């Protein structure tokens, strides 16, 4: 306590002598909670007290029904068939196979194919060798002429 009084006396002397003091801003180290935090804590406490004070005897009894759909006989049969095929392929012995030689046969075109090809070639050479000079000149006559500007203007005025 004597140290406290001495520090206070030293401080009082410095203040009286006009010592320069630093400006200090105070910070609140233990702030009070805002209203939102208080409401959240209250609702959490209400839930916890409700859970702690819950009575099991207020519950109703219920029966659970398990619905298990078993596969039909057809599904089982199909699955066994597929499974049997897979095991057959997996356990197949390659040594049971016989050696086979493949033979490529040359298929000649039939008479119809040859005739069709010749007519196709004839059409192509006929188109390529066509002479335009042998054509006659013709005049095109319009049988359904479009209306002129004057006719269109007259129709607009009458409508």
N, CA and C atoms as an extended XYZ file, in Angstrom:
477
Properties=species:S:1:pos:R:3:atomname:S:1:resname:S:1:resid:I:1 pbc="F F F"
N         0.813       -1.176        0.000 N   UNK     1
C         0.000        0.000        0.000 CA  UNK     1
C         0.865        1.251        0.000 C   UNK     1
N         2.023        1.112        0.657 N   UNK     2
C         2.944        2.240        0.689 CA  UNK     2
C         3.449        2.543       -0.707 C   UNK     2
N         3.681        1.494       -1.506 N   UNK     3
C         4.116        1.691       -2.897 CA  UNK     3
C         3.032        2.407       -3.694 C   UNK     3
N         1.777        2.048       -3.434 N   UNK     4
C         0.634        2.656       -4.126 CA  UNK     4
C         0.582        4.148       -3.833 C   UNK     4
N         0.773        4.513       -2.566 N   UNK     5
C         0.703        5.918       -2.168 CA  UNK     5
C         1.862        6.695       -2.774 C   UNK     5
N         3.043        6.049       -2.848 N   UNK     6
C         4.211        6.705       -3.392 CA  UNK     6
C         4.035        6.937       -4.896 C   UNK     6
N         3.467        5.959       -5.618 N   UNK     7
C         3.246        6.110       -7.052 CA  UNK     7
C         2.241        7.221       -7.278 C   UNK     7
N         1.199        7.273       -6.468 N   UNK     8
C         0.191        8.316       -6.616 CA  UNK     8
C         0.790        9.687       -6.342 C   UNK     8
N         1.678        9.775       -5.344 N   UNK     9
C         2.313       11.046       -5.014 CA  UNK     9
C         3.228       11.483       -6.145 C   UNK     9
N         3.987       10.520       -6.725 N   UNK    10
C         4.868       10.840       -7.854 CA  UNK    10
C         4.046       11.325       -9.045 C   UNK    10
N         2.941       10.682       -9.285 N   UNK    11
C         2.078       11.055      -10.391 CA  UNK    11
C         1.485       12.438      -10.169 C   UNK    11
N         1.114       12.739       -8.924 N   UNK    12
C         0.540       14.046       -8.599 CA  UNK    12
C         1.583       15.144       -8.799 C   UNK    12
N         2.844       14.872       -8.447 N   UNK    13
C         3.912       15.863       -8.624 CA  UNK    13
C         4.140       16.130      -10.114 C   UNK    13
N         4.125       15.065      -10.930 N   UNK    14
C         4.362       15.237      -12.366 CA  UNK    14
C         3.229       16.029      -13.010 C   UNK    14
N         2.015       15.764      -12.568 N   UNK    15
C         0.871       16.480      -13.136 CA  UNK    15
C         0.952       17.950      -12.758 C   UNK    15
N         1.330       18.221      -11.471 N   UNK    16
C         1.440       19.605      -10.998 CA  UNK    16
C         2.570       20.318      -11.717 C   UNK    16
N         3.641       19.612      -12.066 N   UNK    17
C         4.782       20.232      -12.733 CA  UNK    17
C         4.480       20.478      -14.210 C   UNK    17
N         3.352       19.987      -14.701 N   UNK    18
C         2.984       20.207      -16.106 CA  UNK    18
C         3.616       19.206      -17.043 C   UNK    18
N         3.819       17.977      -16.581 N   UNK    19
C         4.396       16.932      -17.431 CA  UNK    19
C         3.409       16.600      -18.538 C   UNK    19
N         3.952       16.312      -19.729 N   UNK    20
C         3.069       15.981      -20.860 CA  UNK    20
C         2.634       14.521      -20.742 C   UNK    20
N         1.353       14.337      -20.823 N   UNK    21
C         0.794       12.982      -20.756 CA  UNK    21
C         0.315       12.568      -22.150 C   UNK    21
N         0.344       11.292      -22.392 N   UNK    22
C        -0.122       10.755      -23.673 CA  UNK    22
C        -1.641       10.564      -23.616 C   UNK    22
N        -2.261       10.816      -24.741 N   UNK    23
C        -3.707       10.564      -24.827 CA  UNK    23
C        -3.921        9.073      -25.094 C   UNK    23
N        -4.759        8.440      -24.304 N   UNK    24
C        -5.002        7.002      -24.425 CA  UNK    24
C        -6.495        6.781      -24.604 C   UNK    24
N        -6.827        5.914      -25.572 N   UNK    25
C        -8.230        5.548      -25.738 CA  UNK    25
C        -8.466        4.240      -25.011 C   UNK    25
N        -9.550        4.199      -24.293 N   UNK    26
C        -9.857        2.991      -23.528 CA  UNK    26
C       -10.599        2.004      -24.410 C   UNK    26
N       -10.276        0.759      -24.248 N   UNK    27
C       -10.944       -0.313      -24.983 CA  UNK    27
C       -11.687       -1.189      -24.009 C   UNK    27
N       -12.871       -1.557      -24.375 N   UNK    28
C       -13.687       -2.408      -23.516 CA  UNK    28
C       -13.298       -3.848      -23.792 C   UNK    28
N       -12.779       -4.519      -22.794 N   UNK    29
C       -12.273       -5.871      -22.988 CA  UNK    29
C       -13.343       -6.924      -22.771 C   UNK    29
N       -14.390       -6.594      -22.079 N   UNK    30
C       -15.467       -7.547      -21.826 CA  UNK    30
C       -16.772       -6.886      -22.251 C   UNK    30
N       -17.025       -6.848      -23.581 N   UNK    31
C       -18.225       -6.143      -24.041 CA  UNK    31
C       -19.491       -6.924      -23.661 C   UNK    31
N       -20.550       -6.210      -23.473 N   UNK    32
C       -21.828       -6.844      -23.170 CA  UNK    32
C       -22.424       -7.388      -24.465 C   UNK    32
N       -23.136       -8.500      -24.386 N   UNK    33
C       -23.722       -9.062      -25.607 CA  UNK    33
C       -24.867       -8.188      -26.112 C   UNK    33
N       -25.048       -8.203      -27.448 N   UNK    34
C       -26.149       -7.435      -28.017 CA  UNK    34
C       -27.456       -8.214      -27.876 C   UNK    34
N       -28.556       -7.605      -28.251 N   UNK    35
C       -29.872       -8.217      -28.030 CA  UNK    35
C       -30.046       -9.494      -28.862 C   UNK    35
N       -29.451       -9.548      -30.034 N   UNK    36
C       -29.566      -10.743      -30.885 CA  UNK    36
C       -28.889      -11.943      -30.226 C   UNK    36
N       -27.719      -11.723      -29.646 N   UNK    37
C       -27.001      -12.796      -28.961 CA  UNK    37
C       -27.787      -13.278      -27.757 C   UNK    37
N       -28.385      -12.342      -27.018 N   UNK    38
C       -29.183      -12.706      -25.837 CA  UNK    38
C       -30.381      -13.546      -26.256 C   UNK    38
N       -31.070      -13.170      -27.363 N   UNK    39
C       -32.233      -13.927      -27.848 CA  UNK    39
C       -31.815      -15.338      -28.275 C   UNK    39
N       -30.670      -15.448      -28.936 N   UNK    40
C       -30.185      -16.755      -29.375 CA  UNK    40
C       -29.900      -17.650      -28.180 C   UNK    40
N       -29.242      -17.092      -27.152 N   UNK    41
C       -28.944      -17.880      -25.954 CA  UNK    41
C       -30.216      -18.302      -25.242 C   UNK    41
N       -31.217      -17.424      -25.187 N   UNK    42
C       -32.485      -17.761      -24.526 CA  UNK    42
C       -33.185      -18.907      -25.266 C   UNK    42
N       -33.180      -18.841      -26.611 N   UNK    43
C       -33.850      -19.912      -27.368 CA  UNK    43
C       -33.098      -21.231      -27.202 C   UNK    43
N       -31.765      -21.183      -27.143 N   UNK    44
C       -30.984      -22.405      -26.926 CA  UNK    44
C       -31.258      -22.986      -25.547 C   UNK    44
N       -31.362      -22.114      -24.532 N   UNK    45
C       -31.652      -22.582      -23.183 CA  UNK    45
C       -33.043      -23.196      -23.117 C   UNK    45
N       -34.014      -22.618      -23.854 N   UNK    46
C       -35.369      -23.152      -23.860 CA  UNK    46
C       -35.392      -24.547      -24.484 C   UNK    46
N       -34.649      -24.712      -25.577 N   UNK    47
C       -34.594      -26.022      -26.230 CA  UNK    47
C       -33.948      -27.045      -25.316 C   UNK    47
N       -32.836      -26.662      -24.680 N   UNK    48
C       -32.129      -27.589      -23.783 CA  UNK    48
C       -32.982      -27.964      -22.580 C   UNK    48
N       -33.716      -27.011      -22.025 N   UNK    49
C       -34.565      -27.332      -20.880 CA  UNK    49
C       -35.728      -28.219      -21.321 C   UNK    49
N       -36.225      -28.021      -22.557 N   UNK    50
C       -37.285      -28.879      -23.082 CA  UNK    50
C       -36.802      -30.301      -23.281 C   UNK    50
N       -35.585      -30.465      -23.751 N   UNK    51
C       -35.022      -31.801      -23.945 CA  UNK    51
C       -34.761      -32.460      -22.598 C   UNK    51
N       -34.233      -31.694      -21.655 N   UNK    52
C       -33.910      -32.259      -20.338 CA  UNK    52
C       -35.176      -32.647      -19.582 C   UNK    52
N       -36.260      -31.903      -19.759 N   UNK    53
C       -37.486      -32.187      -19.022 CA  UNK    53
C       -38.481      -33.038      -19.791 C   UNK    53
N       -38.050      -33.692      -20.875 N   UNK    54
C       -38.972      -34.484      -21.695 CA  UNK    54
C       -39.295      -35.808      -21.011 C   UNK    54
N       -40.565      -36.199      -21.049 N   UNK    55
C       -41.007      -37.458      -20.445 CA  UNK    55
C       -41.320      -38.455      -21.551 C   UNK    55
N       -40.690      -39.616      -21.493 N   UNK    56
C       -40.871      -40.651      -22.509 CA  UNK    56
C       -42.270      -41.236      -22.481 C   UNK    56
N       -42.912      -41.191      -21.330 N   UNK    57
C       -44.233      -41.803      -21.206 CA  UNK    57
C       -45.294      -41.018      -21.982 C   UNK    57
N       -44.971      -39.841      -22.520 N   UNK    58
C       -45.923      -39.064      -23.316 CA  UNK    58
C       -45.944      -39.520      -24.776 C   UNK    58
N       -44.988      -40.341      -25.154 N   UNK    59
C       -44.908      -40.813      -26.537 CA  UNK    59
C       -45.948      -41.891      -26.811 C   UNK    59
N       -46.405      -41.940      -28.060 N   UNK    60
C       -47.347      -42.977      -28.480 CA  UNK    60
C       -46.547      -44.141      -29.051 C   UNK    60
N       -47.063      -45.341      -28.890 N   UNK    61
C       -46.378      -46.513      -29.451 CA  UNK    61
C       -46.797      -46.689      -30.905 C   UNK    61
N       -45.851      -47.051      -31.724 N   UNK    62
C       -46.140      -47.305      -33.142 CA  UNK    62
C       -45.439      -48.580      -33.558 C   UNK    62
N       -45.984      -49.198      -34.593 N   UNK    63
C       -45.370      -50.399      -35.152 CA  UNK    63
C       -44.728      -50.024      -36.482 C   UNK    63
N       -43.519      -50.444      -36.663 N   UNK    64
C       -42.848      -50.181      -37.938 CA  UNK    64
C       -43.066      -51.364      -38.861 C   UNK    64
N       -43.300      -51.043      -40.098 N   UNK    65
C       -43.503      -52.093      -41.104 CA  UNK    65
C       -42.369      -51.989      -42.118 C   UNK    65
N       -41.621      -53.061      -42.211 N   UNK    66
C       -40.533      -53.090      -43.186 CA  UNK    66
C       -41.064      -53.647      -44.495 C   UNK    66
N       -40.880      -52.897      -45.532 N   UNK    67
C       -41.337      -53.337      -46.845 CA  UNK    67
C       -40.122      -53.725      -47.666 C   UNK    67
N       -39.925      -55.023      -47.809 N   UNK    68
C       -38.806      -55.540      -48.581 CA  UNK    68
C       -39.385      -56.190      -49.830 C   UNK    68
N       -38.975      -55.703      -50.972 N   UNK    69
C       -39.452      -56.265      -52.230 CA  UNK    69
C       -38.442      -57.313      -52.679 C   UNK    69
N       -38.878      -58.552      -52.660 N   UNK    70
C       -38.002      -59.644      -53.087 CA  UNK    70
C       -38.119      -59.825      -54.593 C   UNK    70
N       -37.057      -60.249      -55.251 N   UNK    71
C       -37.135      -60.448      -56.694 CA  UNK    71
C       -38.038      -61.640      -57.020 C   UNK    71
N       -38.669      -61.560      -58.193 N   UNK    72
C       -39.556      -62.634      -58.613 CA  UNK    72
C       -38.738      -63.831      -59.104 C   UNK    72
N       -39.441      -64.928      -59.358 N   UNK    73
C       -38.778      -66.144      -59.831 CA  UNK    73
C       -38.134      -65.909      -61.200 C   UNK    73
N       -38.798      -65.123      -62.040 N   UNK    74
C       -38.253      -64.835      -63.365 CA  UNK    74
C       -36.957      -64.022      -63.251 C   UNK    74
N       -36.942      -63.050      -62.320 N   UNK    75
C       -35.728      -62.247      -62.135 CA  UNK    75
C       -34.567      -63.120      -61.680 C   UNK    75
N       -34.838      -64.032      -60.751 N   UNK    76
C       -33.786      -64.927      -60.264 CA  UNK    76
C       -33.272      -65.827      -61.378 C   UNK    76
N       -34.207      -66.359      -62.180 N   UNK    77
C       -33.826      -67.247      -63.275 CA  UNK    77
C       -32.965      -66.502      -64.301 C   UNK    77
N       -33.361      -65.272      -64.612 N   UNK    78
C       -32.612      -64.476      -65.584 CA  UNK    78
C       -31.222      -64.139      -65.042 C   UNK    78
N       -31.139      -63.817      -63.774 N   UNK    79
C       -29.847      -63.491      -63.176 CA  UNK    79
C       -28.924      -64.702      -63.153 C   UNK    79
N       -29.476      -65.869      -62.868 N   UNK    80
C       -28.663      -67.092      -62.872 CA  UNK    80
C       -28.160      -67.401      -64.272 C   UNK    80
N       -29.001      -67.156      -65.274 N   UNK    81
C       -28.603      -67.407      -66.658 CA  UNK    81
C       -27.437      -66.500      -67.045 C   UNK    81
N       -27.554      -65.233      -66.727 N   UNK    82
C       -26.489      -64.278      -67.050 CA  UNK    82
C       -25.220      -64.640      -66.291 C   UNK    82
N       -25.382      -64.988      -65.031 N   UNK    83
C       -24.231      -65.361      -64.207 CA  UNK    83
C       -23.556      -66.616      -64.757 C   UNK    83
N       -24.360      -67.588      -65.214 N   UNK    84
C       -23.812      -68.816      -65.797 CA  UNK    84
C       -23.030      -68.526      -67.063 C   UNK    84
N       -23.539      -67.603      -67.886 N   UNK    85
C       -22.828      -67.237      -69.115 CA  UNK    85
C       -21.490      -66.577      -68.792 C   UNK    85
N       -21.507      -65.694      -67.820 N   UNK    86
C       -20.268      -65.002      -67.463 CA  UNK    86
C       -19.221      -65.974      -66.935 C   UNK    86
N       -19.620      -66.893      -66.090 N   UNK    87
C       -18.648      -67.861      -65.567 CA  UNK    87
C       -18.168      -68.772      -66.691 C   UNK    87
N       -19.051      -69.101      -67.649 N   UNK    88
C       -18.655      -69.925      -68.795 CA  UNK    88
C       -17.605      -69.232      -69.650 C   UNK    88
N       -17.782      -67.943      -69.848 N   UNK    89
C       -16.818      -67.179      -70.648 CA  UNK    89
C       -15.500      -67.040      -69.881 C   UNK    89
N       -15.583      -66.799      -68.582 N   UNK    90
C       -14.378      -66.599      -67.785 CA  UNK    90
C       -13.545      -67.880      -67.675 C   UNK    90
N       -14.201      -69.039      -67.593 N   UNK    91
C       -13.480      -70.296      -67.378 CA  UNK    91
C       -13.296      -71.093      -68.668 C   UNK    91
N       -13.501      -70.459      -69.833 N   UNK    92
C       -13.405      -71.161      -71.102 CA  UNK    92
C       -11.962      -71.587      -71.367 C   UNK    92
N       -11.798      -72.832      -71.826 N   UNK    93
C       -10.473      -73.368      -72.124 CA  UNK    93
C       -10.185      -73.160      -73.613 C   UNK    93
N        -9.186      -72.371      -73.917 N   UNK    94
C        -8.854      -72.065      -75.306 CA  UNK    94
C        -8.271      -73.261      -76.039 C   UNK    94
N        -7.763      -74.235      -75.331 N   UNK    95
C        -7.148      -75.405      -75.969 CA  UNK    95
C        -8.184      -76.297      -76.639 C   UNK    95
N        -9.444      -76.135      -76.300 N   UNK    96
C       -10.501      -76.930      -76.928 CA  UNK    96
C       -10.856      -76.422      -78.324 C   UNK    96
N       -10.357      -75.266      -78.691 N   UNK    97
C       -10.667      -74.706      -80.003 CA  UNK    97
C        -9.904      -75.441      -81.093 C   UNK    97
N       -10.497      -75.510      -82.280 N   UNK    98
C        -9.865      -76.151      -83.426 CA  UNK    98
C        -9.251      -75.057      -84.304 C   UNK    98
N        -8.184      -75.423      -84.988 N   UNK    99
C        -7.530      -74.488      -85.898 CA  UNK    99
C        -8.401      -74.323      -87.134 C   UNK    99
N        -8.625      -73.079      -87.556 N   UNK   100
C        -9.438      -72.821      -88.742 CA  UNK   100
C        -8.660      -71.921      -89.688 C   UNK   100
N        -8.737      -72.247      -90.977 N   UNK   101
C        -8.108      -71.427      -91.995 CA  UNK   101
C        -9.202      -70.657      -92.711 C   UNK   101
N        -9.055      -69.370      -92.788 N   UNK   102
C       -10.064      -68.564      -93.473 CA  UNK   102
C        -9.712      -68.454      -94.938 C   UNK   102
N       -10.731      -68.515      -95.765 N   UNK   103
C       -10.539      -68.426      -97.206 CA  UNK   103
C       -11.335      -67.240      -97.720 C   UNK   103
N       -10.658      -66.394      -98.458 N   UNK   104
C       -11.345      -65.248      -99.042 CA  UNK   104
C       -11.774      -65.627     -100.449 C   UNK   104
N       -13.039      -65.478     -100.704 N   UNK   105
C       -13.563      -65.799     -102.029 CA  UNK   105
C       -13.735      -64.505     -102.805 C   UNK   105
N       -13.330      -64.539     -104.076 N   UNK   106
C       -13.491      -63.380     -104.938 CA  UNK   106
C       -14.848      -63.501     -105.597 C   UNK   106
N       -15.672      -62.516     -105.342 N   UNK   107
C       -17.018      -62.540     -105.910 CA  UNK   107
C       -17.021      -61.664     -107.152 C   UNK   107
N       -17.331      -62.304     -108.282 N   UNK   108
C       -17.394      -61.561     -109.543 CA  UNK   108
C       -18.761      -60.892     -109.638 C   UNK   108
N       -18.802      -59.727     -110.278 N   UNK   109
C       -20.097      -59.052     -110.405 CA  UNK   109
C       -21.022      -59.828     -111.343 C   UNK   109
N       -22.294      -59.736     -111.053 N   UNK   110
C       -23.280      -60.433     -111.887 CA  UNK   110
C       -23.497      -59.646     -113.175 C   UNK   110
N       -24.262      -60.259     -114.113 N   UNK   111
C       -24.528      -59.598     -115.394 CA  UNK   111
C       -25.330      -58.324     -115.176 C   UNK   111
N       -26.233      -58.361     -114.216 N   UNK   112
C       -27.047      -57.174     -113.937 CA  UNK   112
C       -26.174      -56.021     -113.445 C   UNK   112
N       -25.214      -56.350     -112.572 N   UNK   113
C       -24.320      -55.310     -112.062 CA  UNK   113
C       -23.498      -54.701     -113.197 C   UNK   113
N       -23.050      -55.547     -114.108 N   UNK   114
C       -22.234      -55.048     -115.211 CA  UNK   114
C       -23.069      -54.167     -116.142 C   UNK   114
N       -24.316      -54.571     -116.411 N   UNK   115
C       -25.185      -53.775     -117.293 CA  UNK   115
C       -25.466      -52.425     -116.641 C   UNK   115
N       -25.742      -52.444     -115.349 N   UNK   116
C       -26.036      -51.199     -114.630 CA  UNK   116
C       -24.821      -50.268     -114.638 C   UNK   116
N       -23.649      -50.839     -114.476 N   UNK   117
C       -22.435      -50.024     -114.473 CA  UNK   117
C       -22.193      -49.417     -115.855 C   UNK   117
N       -22.462      -50.182     -116.903 N   UNK   118
C       -22.268      -49.655     -118.261 CA  UNK   118
C       -23.244      -48.523     -118.552 C   UNK   118
N       -24.490      -48.669     -118.123 N   UNK   119
C       -25.458      -47.590     -118.374 CA  UNK   119
C       -25.096      -46.360     -117.544 C   UNK   119
N       -24.582      -46.562     -116.378 N   UNK   120
C       -24.150      -45.447     -115.542 CA  UNK   120
C       -22.993      -44.699     -116.200 C   UNK   120
N       -22.047      -45.473     -116.748 N   UNK   121
C       -20.919      -44.862     -117.444 CA  UNK   121
C       -21.394      -44.146     -118.701 C   UNK   121
N       -22.385      -44.729     -119.384 N   UNK   122
C       -22.923      -44.115     -120.605 CA  UNK   122
C       -23.604      -42.791     -120.296 C   UNK   122
N       -24.308      -42.721     -119.179 N   UNK   123
C       -24.975      -41.477     -118.803 CA  UNK   123
C       -23.935      -40.409     -118.490 C   UNK   123
N       -22.897      -40.775     -117.776 N   UNK   124
C       -21.858      -39.811     -117.406 CA  UNK   124
C       -21.145      -39.296     -118.653 C   UNK   124
N       -20.784      -40.193     -119.566 N   UNK   125
C       -20.101      -39.723     -120.788 CA  UNK   125
C       -21.058      -38.903     -121.643 C   UNK   125
N       -22.344      -39.227     -121.636 N   UNK   126
C       -23.330      -38.450     -122.394 CA  UNK   126
C       -23.467      -37.043     -121.846 C   UNK   126
N       -23.452      -36.890     -120.544 N   UNK   127
C       -23.555      -35.568     -119.936 CA  UNK   127
C       -22.280      -34.779     -120.170 C   UNK   127
N       -21.134      -35.436     -120.035 N   UNK   128
C       -19.858      -34.740     -120.220 CA  UNK   128
C       -19.653      -34.316     -121.674 C   UNK   128
N       -20.088      -35.105     -122.604 N   UNK   129
C       -19.855      -34.809     -124.019 CA  UNK   129
C       -21.009      -34.086     -124.676 C   UNK   129
N       -21.938      -33.526     -123.922 N   UNK   130
C       -23.108      -32.851     -124.494 CA  UNK   130
C       -22.687      -31.571     -125.195 C   UNK   130
N       -23.226      -31.354     -126.395 N   UNK   131
C       -22.905      -30.172     -127.180 CA  UNK   131
C       -24.042      -29.177     -127.052 C   UNK   131
N       -23.750      -27.997     -126.470 N   UNK   132
C       -24.766      -26.969     -126.267 CA  UNK   132
C       -25.128      -26.261     -127.575 C   UNK   132
N       -24.244      -26.337     -128.545 N   UNK   133
C       -24.479      -25.639     -129.813 CA  UNK   133
C       -25.666      -26.227     -130.568 C   UNK   133
N       -26.010      -27.440     -130.289 N   UNK   134
C       -27.110      -28.080     -130.994 CA  UNK   134
C       -28.478      -27.677     -130.452 C   UNK   134
N       -28.531      -26.870     -129.412 N   UNK   135
C       -29.815      -26.446     -128.832 CA  UNK   135
C       -30.415      -25.305     -129.633 C   UNK   135
N       -31.748      -25.225     -129.652 N   UNK   136
C       -32.446      -24.150     -130.349 CA  UNK   136
C       -32.717      -23.025     -129.360 C   UNK   136
N       -32.737      -21.785     -129.880 N   UNK   137
C       -33.030      -20.637     -129.047 CA  UNK   137
C       -34.544      -20.519     -128.879 C   UNK   137
N       -34.994      -20.250     -127.638 N   UNK   138
C       -36.435      -20.110     -127.391 CA  UNK   138
C       -36.683      -18.806     -126.652 C   UNK   138
N       -37.870      -18.255     -126.821 N   UNK   139
C       -38.288      -17.042     -126.134 CA  UNK   139
C       -39.158      -17.456     -124.950 C   UNK   139
N       -38.902      -16.835     -123.801 N   UNK   140
C       -39.688      -17.122     -122.600 CA  UNK   140
C       -40.844      -16.147     -122.545 C   UNK   140
N       -42.046      -16.670     -122.379 N   UNK   141
C       -43.242      -15.826     -122.306 CA  UNK   141
C       -43.803      -15.947     -120.901 C   UNK   141
N       -43.978      -14.795     -120.212 N   UNK   142
C       -44.543      -14.814     -118.851 CA  UNK   142
C       -46.046      -14.914     -118.965 C   UNK   142
N       -46.620      -15.884     -118.328 N   UNK   143
C       -48.064      -16.060     -118.361 CA  UNK   143
C       -48.722      -15.465     -117.123 C   UNK   143
N       -47.932      -15.182     -116.080 N   UNK   144
C       -48.469      -14.597     -114.859 CA  UNK   144
C       -47.561      -13.421     -114.490 C   UNK   144
N       -47.719      -12.280     -115.185 N   UNK   145
C       -46.804      -11.168     -114.940 CA  UNK   145
C       -47.089      -10.505     -113.588 C   UNK   145
N       -46.055       -9.921     -112.999 N   UNK   146
C       -46.205       -9.193     -111.742 CA  UNK   146
C       -46.809       -7.821     -112.025 C   UNK   146
N       -47.567       -7.270     -111.084 N   UNK   147
C       -48.177       -5.947     -111.336 CA  UNK   147
C       -47.118       -4.846     -111.318 C   UNK   147
N       -47.374       -3.805     -112.081 N   UNK   148
C       -46.450       -2.679     -112.132 CA  UNK   148
C       -46.702       -1.766     -110.945 C   UNK   148
N       -45.846       -0.716     -110.792 N   UNK   149
C       -45.997        0.223     -109.672 CA  UNK   149
C       -47.319        0.969     -109.767 C   UNK   149
N       -47.738        1.299     -110.981 N   UNK   150
C       -48.992        2.044     -111.170 CA  UNK   150
C       -50.184        1.219     -110.699 C   UNK   150
N       -50.182       -0.065     -111.019 N   UNK   151
C       -51.292       -0.943     -110.617 CA  UNK   151
C       -51.338       -1.070     -109.097 C   UNK   151
N       -50.178       -1.167     -108.467 N   UNK   152
C       -50.109       -1.295     -107.002 CA  UNK   152
C       -50.613       -0.020     -106.349 C   UNK   152
N       -50.241        1.149     -106.883 N   UNK   153
C       -50.711        2.444     -106.352 CA  UNK   153
C       -52.225        2.552     -106.479 C   UNK   153
N       -52.802        2.148     -107.605 N   UNK   154
C       -54.251        2.199     -107.806 CA  UNK   154
C       -54.978        1.306     -106.800 C   UNK   154
N       -54.420        0.122     -106.524 N   UNK   155
C       -55.032       -0.783     -105.554 CA  UNK   155
C       -54.979       -0.210     -104.157 C   UNK   155
N       -53.890        0.482     -103.800 N   UNK   156
C       -53.780        1.106     -102.482 CA  UNK   156
C       -54.805        2.214     -102.319 C   UNK   156
N       -55.029        2.989     -103.386 N   UNK   157
C       -55.975        4.090     -103.302 CA  UNK   157
C       -57.401        3.595     -103.203 C   UNK   157
N       -57.711        2.509     -103.850 N   UNK   158
C       -59.074        1.978     -103.791 CA  UNK   158
C       -59.343        1.268     -102.470 C   UNK   158
N       -58.327        0.763     -101.808 N   UNK   159
C       -58.508        0.039     -100.551 CA  UNK   159
C       -58.563        0.944      -99.381 C   UNK   159
